[in-house]
């Protein structure tokens, strides 16, 4: 008779805590510049970028991206390419 062998696979659960990228209003970038850079940084649609840009303009800042810290840092760096002001926050 054969030997009975039990195999147990351990699994680990990794929790990736989300971060936010907050875009802050300024007085020197045009709406079009901000919209284009938002689409480039976050992959959002022109309509979404327009909504975020309007919110930044009227409220002083807006959430423009949520994700893992590394992706947020990457999105922030793309926004900062044209000297947009951003803030990263842990959710």
DSSP file (Angstrom, degrees, kcal/mol; ACC not computed):
  #  RESIDUE AA STRUCTURE BP1 BP2  ACC     N-H-->O    O-->H-N    N-H-->O    O-->H-N    TCO  KAPPA ALPHA  PHI   PSI    X-CA   Y-CA   Z-CA
    1    1 A X              0   0    0      0, 0.0     2,-0.1     0, 0.0     0, 0.0   0.000 360.0 360.0 360.0 149.2    0.0    0.0    0.0
    2    2 A X        -     0   0    0      1,-0.1     2,-0.4     0, 0.0     0, 0.0  -0.326 360.0-103.7 -82.2 167.1    1.1    3.5   -0.7
    3    3 A X        -     0   0    0     -2,-0.1     2,-0.5     1,-0.0    -1,-0.1  -0.753  29.5-129.7 -91.7 135.4    1.8    6.2    1.8
    4    4 A X        -     0   0    0     -2,-0.4     2,-0.4     2,-0.0    -1,-0.0  -0.746  27.2-171.0 -87.5 126.1   -0.9    8.9    2.2
    5    5 A X        -     0   0    0     -2,-0.5     2,-0.5     2,-0.0    -2,-0.0  -0.964  10.0-155.6-121.9 132.2    0.6   12.4    2.0
    6    6 A X        -     0   0    0     -2,-0.4     2,-0.5     2,-0.0    -2,-0.0  -0.911   6.7-159.8-106.1 131.3   -1.2   15.6    2.8
    7    7 A X        -     0   0    0     -2,-0.5     2,-0.5     2,-0.0    -2,-0.0  -0.940   4.7-167.3-111.0 128.3    0.0   18.8    1.3
    8    8 A X        -     0   0    0     -2,-0.5     2,-0.6     2,-0.0    -2,-0.0  -0.956   7.8-152.6-114.9 129.4   -1.0   22.1    2.8
    9    9 A X        -     0   0    0     -2,-0.5     2,-0.3     2,-0.0    -2,-0.0  -0.888  11.2-142.9-103.0 122.8   -0.5   25.3    1.0
   10   10 A X        -     0   0    0     -2,-0.6     2,-0.4     2,-0.0    -2,-0.0  -0.624  16.9-161.8 -80.9 140.5    0.0   28.3    3.1
   11   11 A X        -     0   0    0     -2,-0.3     2,-0.4     2,-0.0    -2,-0.0  -0.963   4.5-155.4-123.8 144.4   -1.5   31.4    1.8
   12   12 A X        -     0   0    0     -2,-0.4     2,-0.6     2,-0.0    -2,-0.0  -0.917   8.0-145.1-115.4 142.9   -0.8   35.0    2.7
   13   13 A X        -     0   0    0     -2,-0.4     2,-0.6     2,-0.0    -2,-0.0  -0.936  12.1-161.4-108.2 123.9   -3.1   37.9    2.3
   14   14 A X        -     0   0    0     -2,-0.6     2,-0.7     2,-0.0    -2,-0.0  -0.908   3.9-155.2-105.7 126.7   -1.6   41.2    1.4
   15   15 A X        -     0   0    0     -2,-0.6     2,-0.8     2,-0.0    -2,-0.0  -0.896   4.1-157.3-102.2 119.2   -3.6   44.3    2.1
   16   16 A X        -     0   0    0     -2,-0.7     2,-0.4    52,-0.0    -2,-0.0  -0.857  14.7-141.1 -97.3 112.9   -2.6   47.2   -0.1
   17   17 A X        -     0   0    0     -2,-0.8    52,-0.5     1,-0.1     2,-0.1  -0.577  20.1-124.6 -76.6 130.2   -3.7   50.3    1.6
   18   18 A X  E     -A   68   0A   0     -2,-0.4    73,-2.3    50,-0.1     2,-0.3  -0.376  22.2-161.3 -75.8 153.0   -5.0   52.9   -0.8
   19   19 A X  E     -AB  67  90A   0     48,-3.0    48,-2.1    71,-0.2     2,-0.4  -0.867   9.7-135.1-124.4 160.4   -3.7   56.4   -1.2
   20   20 A X  E     -AB  66  89A   0     69,-3.2    69,-2.2    -2,-0.3     2,-0.6  -0.908   2.0-146.4-116.7 146.2   -5.3   59.5   -2.8
   21   21 A X  E     -AB  65  88A   0     44,-2.9    43,-3.0    -2,-0.4    44,-1.1  -0.971  18.4-162.7-107.5 121.4   -3.8   62.1   -5.1
   22   22 A X  E     -AB  63  87A   0     65,-3.1    65,-2.0    -2,-0.6     2,-0.5  -0.918   6.9-148.2-106.9 125.3   -5.3   65.5   -4.4
   23   23 A X  E     -AB  62  86A   0     39,-2.9    39,-1.9    -2,-0.5     2,-0.4  -0.809  14.2-149.4 -94.0 132.1   -4.9   68.2   -7.1
   24   24 A X  E     -AB  61  85A   0     61,-2.7    61,-0.6    -2,-0.5    37,-0.3  -0.828  17.9-110.0-108.3 139.6   -4.6   71.7   -5.7
   25   25 A X        +     0   0    0     35,-2.7     2,-0.3    -2,-0.4    32,-0.1  -0.236  36.0 176.9 -64.5 149.3   -5.9   74.8   -7.5
   26   26 A X        -     0   0    0      3,-0.1    34,-0.1    58,-0.0    58,-0.0  -0.920  33.1-128.1-142.9 173.0   -3.5   77.4   -8.9
   27   27 A X  S    S+     0   0    0     -2,-0.3    -2,-0.0     1,-0.1     3,-0.0   0.267  94.8  57.6-107.4  11.1   -3.9   80.6  -10.9
   28   28 A X  S    S+     0   0    0      2,-0.1     2,-0.3     0, 0.0    -1,-0.1   0.620  82.0  81.4-121.1 -13.9   -1.5   80.0  -13.8
   29   29 A X  S    S-     0   0    0     54,-0.1    -3,-0.1     1,-0.0     2,-0.1  -0.742  72.4-128.2 -93.2 142.5   -2.6   76.7  -15.6
   30   30 A X     >  -     0   0    0     -2,-0.3     4,-2.0     1,-0.1     5,-0.2  -0.422  23.7-111.8 -79.6 162.0   -5.4   76.8  -18.2
   31   31 A X  H  > S+     0   0    0      1,-0.2     4,-2.9     2,-0.2     5,-0.2   0.925 118.9  53.3 -57.1 -44.9   -8.3   74.3  -17.9
   32   32 A X  H  > S+     0   0    0      1,-0.2     4,-2.4     2,-0.2     5,-0.2   0.893 106.9  51.0 -61.0 -40.8   -7.0   72.6  -21.1
   33   33 A X  H  > S+     0   0    0      1,-0.2     4,-2.1     2,-0.2    -1,-0.2   0.926 113.4  45.1 -61.2 -44.5   -3.5   72.1  -19.7
   34   34 A X  H  X S+     0   0    0     -4,-2.0     4,-2.6     2,-0.2    -2,-0.2   0.919 112.1  51.4 -67.1 -43.9   -4.9   70.6  -16.5
   35   35 A X  H  X S+     0   0    0     -4,-2.9     4,-2.2     1,-0.2    -2,-0.2   0.933 111.3  47.1 -59.4 -48.1   -7.4   68.4  -18.4
   36   36 A X  H  X S+     0   0    0     -4,-2.4     4,-2.1     1,-0.2    -1,-0.2   0.912 113.8  47.6 -61.4 -43.1   -4.7   67.0  -20.7
   37   37 A X  H  X S+     0   0    0     -4,-2.1     4,-2.7    -5,-0.2    -1,-0.2   0.876 109.5  53.2 -69.7 -36.3   -2.3   66.3  -17.8
   38   38 A X  H  X S+     0   0    0     -4,-2.6     4,-2.7     2,-0.2     6,-0.6   0.922 109.7  48.4 -61.9 -43.8   -5.0   64.6  -15.7
   39   39 A X  H  X S+     0   0    0     -4,-2.2     4,-1.8     1,-0.2    -2,-0.2   0.910 114.0  47.1 -62.6 -41.2   -5.8   62.2  -18.6
   40   40 A X  H  < S+     0   0    0     -4,-2.1    -2,-0.2    -5,-0.2    -1,-0.2   0.903 117.9  41.4 -65.0 -42.3   -2.1   61.5  -19.0
   41   41 A X  H  < S+     0   0    0     -4,-2.7    -2,-0.2    -5,-0.1    -1,-0.2   0.851 131.0  20.2 -76.9 -36.1   -1.6   60.9  -15.3
   42   42 A X  H  < S-     0   0    0     -4,-2.7    -3,-0.2    -5,-0.2    -2,-0.2   0.605  91.4-123.7-114.5 -15.1   -4.7   58.9  -14.4
   43   43 A X     <  +     0   0    0     -4,-1.8    -4,-0.2    -5,-0.5    -3,-0.1   0.653  59.1 150.2  77.4  14.5   -6.0   57.5  -17.7
   44   44 A X        -     0   0    0     -6,-0.6    -1,-0.2     1,-0.1    -2,-0.1  -0.291  49.9 -98.2 -77.2 166.2   -9.4   59.2  -17.1
   45   45 A X     >  -     0   0    0      1,-0.1     4,-2.7    -3,-0.1     5,-0.2  -0.325  33.0-107.2 -76.9 163.1  -11.7   60.3  -19.8
   46   46 A X  H  > S+     0   0    0      1,-0.2     4,-2.2     2,-0.2     5,-0.1   0.873 122.2  53.0 -57.9 -36.2  -11.9   63.9  -21.1
   47   47 A X  H  > S+     0   0    0      2,-0.2     4,-2.2     1,-0.2    -1,-0.2   0.925 110.3  45.7 -66.2 -44.3  -15.2   64.2  -19.3
   48   48 A X  H  > S+     0   0    0      1,-0.2     4,-2.5     2,-0.2     5,-0.2   0.917 112.7  50.8 -64.3 -42.7  -13.9   63.0  -16.0
   49   49 A X  H  X S+     0   0    0     -4,-2.7     4,-2.5     1,-0.2    -1,-0.2   0.882 109.6  51.1 -62.6 -38.2  -10.8   65.2  -16.3
   50   50 A X  H  X S+     0   0    0     -4,-2.2     4,-2.5    -5,-0.2    -1,-0.2   0.911 110.0  49.3 -64.6 -42.4  -13.1   68.2  -17.0
   51   51 A X  H  X S+     0   0    0     -4,-2.2     4,-2.2     2,-0.2    -2,-0.2   0.919 112.8  46.7 -62.9 -44.0  -15.2   67.4  -13.9
   52   52 A X  H  X S+     0   0    0     -4,-2.5     4,-2.6     2,-0.2    -2,-0.2   0.922 112.3  50.7 -63.7 -44.0  -12.1   67.2  -11.7
   53   53 A X  H  X S+     0   0    0     -4,-2.5     4,-2.3     1,-0.2    -2,-0.2   0.904 110.5  48.8 -61.6 -42.5  -10.7   70.4  -13.1
   54   54 A X  H  X S+     0   0    0     -4,-2.5     4,-2.5     2,-0.2     5,-0.2   0.909 110.9  50.5 -64.2 -41.8  -13.9   72.2  -12.5
   55   55 A X  H  X S+     0   0    0     -4,-2.2     4,-2.9     2,-0.2     6,-0.5   0.909 110.4  49.5 -63.1 -42.0  -14.0   70.9   -8.9
   56   56 A X  H  X S+     0   0    0     -4,-2.6     4,-1.7     1,-0.2   -31,-0.3   0.928 112.8  48.5 -60.6 -44.4  -10.4   72.0   -8.3
   57   57 A X  H  < S+     0   0    0     -4,-2.3    -2,-0.2    -5,-0.2    -1,-0.2   0.899 120.9  33.9 -63.3 -42.9  -11.3   75.5   -9.7
   58   58 A X  H  < S+     0   0    0     -4,-2.5    -2,-0.2    -5,-0.1    -1,-0.2   0.778 130.0  30.9 -88.2 -27.6  -14.4   75.9   -7.6
   59   59 A X  H  < S-     0   0    0     -4,-2.9    -3,-0.2    -5,-0.2    -2,-0.2   0.477 102.1-116.4-112.7  -4.3  -13.4   74.2   -4.4
   60   60 A X  S  < S+     0   0    0     -4,-1.7   -35,-2.7    -5,-0.4     2,-0.3   0.125  87.3  20.6  93.2 -22.9   -9.7   74.7   -4.3
   61   61 A X  E     -A   24   0A   0     -6,-0.5     2,-0.3   -37,-0.3   -37,-0.2  -0.973  61.9-165.9-166.8 163.3   -8.8   71.0   -4.6
   62   62 A X  E     -A   23   0A   0    -39,-1.9   -39,-2.9    -2,-0.3     2,-0.4  -0.988  31.8-105.5-157.7 148.9  -10.1   67.7   -5.7
   63   63 A X  E     +A   22   0A   0     -2,-0.3   -41,-0.2   -41,-0.2     3,-0.1  -0.626  39.8 168.4 -70.2 125.4   -9.4   64.0   -5.5
   64   64 A X  E     +     0   0A   0    -43,-3.0     2,-0.3    -2,-0.4   -42,-0.2   0.559  58.5  14.3-119.0 -11.9   -8.1   62.9   -8.8
   65   65 A X  E     -A   21   0A   0    -44,-1.1   -44,-2.9     2,-0.0     2,-0.4  -0.953  51.1-169.6-163.0 142.4   -6.7   59.4   -8.3
   66   66 A X  E     +A   20   0A   0     -2,-0.3     2,-0.3   -46,-0.2   -46,-0.2  -1.000  38.3  98.6-133.1 135.6   -6.9   56.6   -5.7
   67   67 A X  E    S-A   19   0A   0    -48,-2.1   -48,-3.0    -2,-0.4    -2,-0.0  -0.978  71.1 -26.7 176.5-169.9   -4.7   53.5   -5.7
   68   68 A X  E  >  -A   18   0A   0     -2,-0.3     4,-2.3   -50,-0.2     3,-0.4  -0.276  66.4-107.8 -61.2 153.1   -1.6   51.8   -4.3
   69   69 A X  H  > S+     0   0    0    -52,-0.5     4,-2.8     1,-0.2     5,-0.2   0.875 117.0  53.5 -53.0 -44.2    1.0   54.3   -3.1
   70   70 A X  H  > S+     0   0    0      1,-0.2     4,-1.9     2,-0.2    -1,-0.2   0.898 110.5  46.3 -61.9 -41.2    3.4   53.5   -6.0
   71   71 A X  H  > S+     0   0    0     -3,-0.4     4,-2.7     2,-0.2    -1,-0.2   0.878 112.2  51.3 -69.2 -36.6    0.8   54.3   -8.6
   72   72 A X  H  X S+     0   0    0     -4,-2.3     4,-2.8     2,-0.2    -2,-0.2   0.908 108.9  50.7 -65.3 -41.3   -0.3   57.4   -6.8
   73   73 A X  H  X S+     0   0    0     -4,-2.8     4,-2.1    -5,-0.2    -2,-0.2   0.890 111.4  49.1 -62.5 -38.5    3.3   58.6   -6.7
   74   74 A X  H  X S+     0   0    0     -4,-1.9     4,-1.8     2,-0.2    -2,-0.2   0.935 112.0  47.1 -66.3 -46.6    3.6   57.9  -10.4
   75   75 A X  H  X S+     0   0    0     -4,-2.7     4,-2.1     1,-0.2    -2,-0.2   0.917 112.3  51.2 -60.7 -43.0    0.4   59.8  -11.2
   76   76 A X  H  X S+     0   0    0     -4,-2.8     4,-2.4     1,-0.2    -1,-0.2   0.896 106.9  53.5 -61.7 -40.6    1.6   62.7   -9.0
   77   77 A X  H  X S+     0   0    0     -4,-2.1     4,-0.6     1,-0.2    -1,-0.2   0.862 108.1  50.4 -65.4 -34.1    4.9   62.9  -10.8
   78   78 A X  H >< S+     0   0    0     -4,-1.8     3,-0.8     2,-0.2     4,-0.4   0.908 111.1  48.3 -69.0 -41.3    3.1   63.2  -14.1
   79   79 A X  H ><>S+     0   0    0     -4,-2.1     5,-1.6     1,-0.2     3,-1.0   0.889 109.2  54.1 -63.5 -37.8    1.0   66.0  -12.8
   80   80 A X  H ><5S+     0   0    0     -4,-2.4     3,-2.0     1,-0.2    -1,-0.2   0.629  85.0  85.2 -73.2 -12.9    4.1   67.7  -11.4
   81   81 A X  T <<5S+     0   0    0     -3,-0.8    -1,-0.2    -4,-0.6    -2,-0.2   0.844 100.8  35.4 -56.5 -33.1    5.7   67.6  -14.9
   82   82 A X  T < 5S-     0   0    0     -3,-1.0    -1,-0.3    -4,-0.4    -2,-0.2   0.108 127.3-100.7-107.7  21.4    3.9   70.8  -15.7
   83   83 A X  T < 5 +     0   0    0     -3,-2.0    -3,-0.2     1,-0.2     2,-0.2   0.779  64.6 160.6  66.9  31.2    4.2   72.1  -12.1
   84   84 A X      < -     0   0    0     -5,-1.6     2,-0.5    -8,-0.1    -1,-0.2  -0.574  41.5-119.3 -73.0 147.8    0.7   71.3  -11.0
   85   85 A X  E     +B   24   0A   0    -61,-0.6   -61,-2.7    -2,-0.2     2,-0.3  -0.784  40.4 170.1 -94.4 131.9    0.5   71.1   -7.2
   86   86 A X  E     -B   23   0A   0     -2,-0.5     2,-0.4   -63,-0.2   -63,-0.2  -0.908  21.6-154.6-136.1 163.0   -0.5   67.8   -5.6
   87   87 A X  E     -B   22   0A   0    -65,-2.0   -65,-3.1    -2,-0.3     2,-0.4  -0.997  12.0-143.6-137.5 137.1   -0.8   66.2   -2.2
   88   88 A X  E     -B   21   0A   0     -2,-0.4     2,-0.4   -67,-0.2   -67,-0.2  -0.862  21.3-176.6-100.4 136.5   -0.7   62.5   -1.4
   89   89 A X  E     -B   20   0A   0    -69,-2.2   -69,-3.2    -2,-0.4     2,-0.4  -0.993  27.1-124.7-133.1 139.1   -2.9   61.2    1.4
   90   90 A X  E      B   19   0A   0     -2,-0.4   -71,-0.2   -71,-0.2   -72,-0.1  -0.671 360.0 360.0 -76.7 134.9   -3.2   57.8    3.0
   91   91 A X              0   0    0    -73,-2.3   -72,-0.1    -2,-0.4    -1,-0.1   0.476 360.0 360.0 -76.2 360.0   -6.9   56.7    2.9
